[in-house]
Structure formats: C-alpha cells, structure tokens
Amino acid sequence: MDDTNPPLVEMTRISKEFPGVKALDGVDFTLHRGEVHVLFGENGAGKSTLISILSGLYRPTSGSLRIDGEEVDLRSVHDAAKYGIGTVFQEFSLIPTLRVFENVYLGREIKRGPLTDRRAMVEGARTLFRDLGFEIDIRRRVSTLSRAEQQMVEIAKVFLAKAQVLILDEPTASLTEKETRKLFAFIAKAKADGVGIIYISHRIQEFREIADNISVLRDGRLIGTVSARDTSEKALVELMTGRAIDQIYPEIGRQPDGRTLMTLRQMHGAGFHGVDIDVRAGEVLGIAGLVGSGKSRIWRSVLGLQPIRAGVVTLNGRDVTHAATRHMLRGGVYYLPPDRKSEGLQLAATARENIKLSLLGRADMAGRFGIVAPRRIKALADKIGERVGIASGHMGRIVSKLSGGNQQKVLFGKGFGEERDIYIFDEPTVGVDMGTRAALYRLIKEIAEAGKAVVVISSDLPEVMNLAHRLLVFSKGRVSAELTGTEIAEENVLKHFFAETGIQS
Amino acid sequence: MTIQSSRTGDTGAPRGPAILLAAIKAVFLRVGVLPFFLVFSLIVFSLISSQFLSIQNLTNVARQSVYLVLVSLGQMLVLITAGFDLSVGTAIAMTSVVSALAMVALAPLMPDMIWLAILLGAGAGLGAALLIGCLNGLGIAQFDVSPFIMTLGVQSVGAGIALFLTGGVPVAGLPYDFGNFFGFGRVLGVPVPVMIALLAIIAIWLVMNRTKLGSHIYAVGGNVRAANLSGVNTKRVLFLAYVLCALLASLAGLLLTARVESGESNLGGTIALESIAACVIGGVSLRGGLGRVENVVLGAFFIVLLKNGMNIAQIGSYMQMVLLGSLLVLAVILDQFRYRMLVGES
C-alpha cells in the first residue's frame, strides 16, 4: 500500500544551520497516514527545529520536503496550514481575554456581509468540539480554562483548518493522568481517520501505548527509527543519550531527626479545603495529584502568593500564616516555581545575574554603606553555578538563550545562595531532558541528605513516586492518601487521585 | 596544515566586512543605537559648521545638558522598572515655584542668614517634588495604576497647583546669592551645576551597580514575579524608584530656577519627552530590566548636542520638535529589534 501511495510527509536530508550551530544534519523523516510517529531526544537534539521546519517557522538550509509526494517550500505557518499541517506548540497561541469559539475562529472568522456571524461560529465550534469529544463550554473565556482545556482548544483550532498532519509538542507535559487519557483517546480517533501525527515527548512510558514508530535524534542527527512495539525503554534511553543510564532516580537516604519544620493546619483557600501537612527535616515529601487538585496552590498560599482563607501555618514553631513572600523566603524557605519563564527567571539577564539576585541578602556579601562587594558576589555565584552543573561559559550568557535544562539549573542555583531549611520544588523537571533530570535529582538527593526538608510537587508520577519518602495524594482540594515506603506504588496512587473525600484508611 | 591555511585564505576576502558587521551588531546589542546616532550627528554637524566641535561649544553643551542629565537619570530608574514618568516636568515646575515662593517669603525675615533662607527654600522645593514622587509611587506600587495614567494625572495636578500658586506670573526677587552660586558659580573652576550633576551621576551609578536597591530595580523591571519569588519587596522598590525620579527632577528644577533667577511654572515643559528619548537612545529598554547609567548620561548629552547642532545649522525650533519626536520613535523601534535579539522572542 505504502509503496503505491506516496507518504504523507517525506523529509529528505534536511539540514538547518543557525549562526554557529548546526541544528540539523541530514535528517530523513517519513510520516504515513494514520501513523503516530514519536520524535525522541534530549533537549537541543533537533526535535523542535525539525517540527519548526515542517510547520513553516524555519526554512531548511538544505534538503527537500514532500507532502503527498509533491515537493513544497513552506515559507510561513500559514503556508503549512494550506498543506494541512497543524502544530500545537508548547507555548499556546490563544488570546486569554477572548472566548473559546472566538479563539478557534481567530483569523478565519465566518462573515455575513461585512459583519462576523457569531451565531454560525458558535454553532461551528460546538459541532467541532462535539466531534473531537472535548467537553468545554465554547462560550467560556480562555483565561478561565485549565491548561489541559487550553490545549484542547489549541488542538480544535488546528483541526478547524482541516489538518491532515498534526504535530503535538510535549502535549502531556502539564496534563494529569486523566487528561492524558482523554488526549490519547482523541489521538486514536484521529489516527483511525487517517491523520498522521507527529508526537514529541520525554515520557517513554507513553510511547508503547500510542506510537507506531519512534525516531531518535541526537545532536542534530537521526540516530535511528525503530518500531515502538519491539523496543524497550532502556534501549530508547541508550539510543537517546548514547550511554546507558542505569538509574535516573538516585536512592535518597532518609535521615529524619524528628524535627517538624513546618506545619499546615486546617488550611482553606482557593482550591484546597481543610488540609493538614507536616514538613519534616531530612525527608522528601512528595505531593501528587491532578492539575487543579490543589496540590500546587496550597504551597503558593503558604508562600503568600495567594490568600489563605483559614488555617494556620507555622515555620520553626512561629506562626507565619499570611506572611509576605519575602518573609517566608527570609525565614529559610526556598520555592521553585513551576513556570520558570513567567515566574522564575530574569529573562534578559545573564545566568550569573539571576543567581546573584539571591545572594544580595547575605550579610557577608554586604560591604560598607550598603554597597555590595561585586567580586565576592561574582565568585560565589560562579561557585553555585559550578555546584548545579552550569558550564562556566554559560554563566555570562543571557538566560533566555540557554536550553530549558540549563535554565532549570539556574533556578536550582537560586536556592543555594542562602542557608535554607525547607526546599519546595513545584514541577522541578518540567520540559527538561533525561540527562539534566538525573543531575537535578542528584541535587535533590544532596539537599535531603544534608538534613533539609524537601517538598516535591509533581505531575510526573514516576518522578514524585521515586523521589518521595512520604507521598501525599491530593484530590479535589483535600489530601486523599498519605503513603510511605512500599505503599508508594502506581495503582495505589492512582486509586486516590479521584477520591471524593479526605483520608480513608 | 596546508589544507587549512588555503581554506582560511579562501574565506579571507569576505572576512573584513563580516567582522565589521559582527562588531556593529555587538555594539548595538551592548549599548543600543546611541553610538550610531552620535557618530552620525557628529559627522553631519561638523561638516555644516567648523565651530561645532570647538572646545568652547562642547563645554557649553556640557553645561546645558546638566538639567536633562539629571532628569534622565531619574527617568532611567523608572524605565528600568518597566514604567515611565510623564510628570517630571511638573516636578520641575513645582520645585521652581515652591522654592522661589519660600525664598522670597523667608529672605526678608532672616536678612543676616540668607543662606539659611536659600536652604529652606530649596528644601521646600524638594519637599514639593517628594510629594509628587510619593503620589506616583503610591498609585503605581500600592494601587496598581498604570504608570502612564498615574503620572499623566499627577502631571496635570502638579501643573495646576504650580499655576494656581503663582497665577501664571514668574516669581521674581530671589536672593542674589542663590542664582549667583547655583546658576553661574564655579567651584575649582568647574561650574556648580556641572559639579552637582557629576555627583548625582556617581551616586546613581553606585546605587544601580553596587547596592541591593539597584539590583532590585533591575529585577523588578526584568520579571516582577520572579523578583517577588526572590524575596524582593517589589512594591517598596517601585515606590522608591518614583520618589528618586521626582527628587532628581527636582534637583534639576532647583538648578534651572537658579539659572533663570525666578520661579516659573512653565519650566520643564518638554523635558518628559526629552528624558525618555535620552534614555531610550541610551539603551534603556521600554520593557524594563535593561539600562546603564553611563549610557543614559551620554544619551542626554546627545540630545542637547543635537539641539545645539540644529541651532548652529539654523534649523527652526518647530522643525526641531519634529525631528526629536521622530528620533524617539526610531529609537524605540530599534530598541524592539535589540530586545528581540537579546532575549530571542517577540
């Protein structure tokens, strides 16, 4: 069959050079109708560049691109859409202040005479969402939707343009298990309809379930295309990294000294109700749950980033309920926000300057008259950079130009400036490749084994299960289970994801 | 070895221009448009008139640029926090009117202590500007009013008060020593206004590069949420930026008052635009988080130099307004390019 029908997408010997960097080097890639093809590789391996070429953002330096056997030259995203190529990027292109159907029809408004036909667009969007199986009120404003729902809107937008090639860039990075299920069901349906799907993800567990073929990229080269059915996870990781990773998750020694550093009692706020938590020294406390379960928001309220309606927070025995963010930080808490670009980093500043910012409060960094000592600060910032594994050449570079993994290392580095007792990591490895993940996990291990309290909040279930000594599962704003040791097993955790009430054991 | 040397020989021809282009790009990324504007105008004006580059003219420009330098330093502080201040002109007018009125009222009461009267008068002027700065800071930091609306509103309020206090008539009869020292005096051969501007430049440079407050100002403008999560008291920083801005404008207002030897409510009419232009041309990004003191000083110097050059070239003052406005917009457009190249996204 495939011999007679040309493939849907055929990319031949594609190379792409940026000033000073060869991002892609002679890559071949083929996609057939009804195929789910995974692109796999570390950050910077060339996955994003490849899909950017296919979606019309970049033009290749050399190589050819055929769609349905016809050689094409894509000059813009608009061009690519004409050939039925639709891309859902990690960063969404939705207007938060507009309603769902307005977003879906943005740029493709149905008109009646000189005016837009709102009724027709509402109807069209409703039909589209029903066909796709998305249960979202199309009249809601996008700003009120969860991230998963926004992603569905983004997918719907692509399908309105009659996509025959659907590119999904890390679609499950911020989705919960349940939402991921929905997405996979949708992918199966689209596949049955003959849509070709290119799927980028770091989550190997997902591949067996949805993928037909997997192409592994490393350093801009295609290492190989393998069938998803007969390739083990271990083999994939070795293909990706070019080395065997025996263990991504380190064994973290638990050394509780009996001290409870922080207590949350009967906490109520937007997204959580009646939550009690103890944070203990020398222990990694894992927090799992769906997006919207309150697992992240409760810590944001502890940090003073959103209001606490009722409840008491104590830090080292002191009542710090309603304390301002900076007072919590000064009290020895480090908080790593889940979105490094919007909350974590000074994007136009260098990696070194980002780390420096966390050092200014230190007494030993202050000279006379409130004038800081620049050399001492620089030396310390560089030492911290070394500790978290940032190459010294990267310290002076603008942080937005660094890879996601390096940006995350900078964010970790900001936690090492001052002596802290409690480290709260909200999604510590989101969008970070395997190699960097392993490095970040080792840092978490160091912190915990030094007797600090560590809280890891994560939507990545294997991550939080493997790191945690004690795991709290959140469901609908309450703690639905507290698991320790061997109780921390996947079925056990998932069971509590949808619990209606508080702890029942 | 031989292969390599022949290859470098091949690429030798286009290397010169390529290096030049790379150098231009590097300068543009580091400093902004200023060096290019400066070189361009220096060439043009020195071709038009031979006296343009004379020591006497340049000294003159330096002395005239003191006022704009001071205001631009303040403007820079708030621009780096990703805001701006349209009320700097009002701060100058209020300072001028209030300090003049105070001096005129106090001088007859203490004829033997004329310097005390001057000091108190200057203090009253600074106090008036402090009020304006606090008002801006309070609205923007505490109540989240956009800097545009807040400072536009305060600009009108201040201008109204200054006119009300004087009835629109200049306040004359200032103590002779005030104008003589702060307007025309010299210390160690350096004009007093230049001396004060130099001290202010050094002080602000230290604040921005060597103090916590300076780093926090950059951080708040670069990413206010990240700054908050780094333990920065973002409201306090914003507030202080507007207060400092008003005080620097006020200092310029005092020196201007001494220069014209009367309290005038129309001083500083065009300075908001000029100071923003000086900052943007000096590489301060309107998106906040970027900007260097020394470049802003050069930017302000450039604007005064440009006006001076245009005067020498006998370009009318109306046409000068057209050129200055266009230059500001051009600088902002180039700033957008620069920011995109630096941060790598739109």
Interface residues (C-beta under 8 A of the other chain):
Chain A: L303 L305 A324 T325 R326 L329 R330 Y335 P337 S342 E343 G344 L345 Q346 L347 A348 A349 E353 K356 L357 S358 L360 G361 A366 G370 I371 V372 P374 I398 S400 K401 K414
Chain B: L206 N209 R210 T211 K212 L213 S215 H216 Y218 A219 G222 N223 R225 A226 A227 N228 L229 S230 G231 V232 N233 S285 R287 G289 L290 Y339 L342 V343 G344 E345
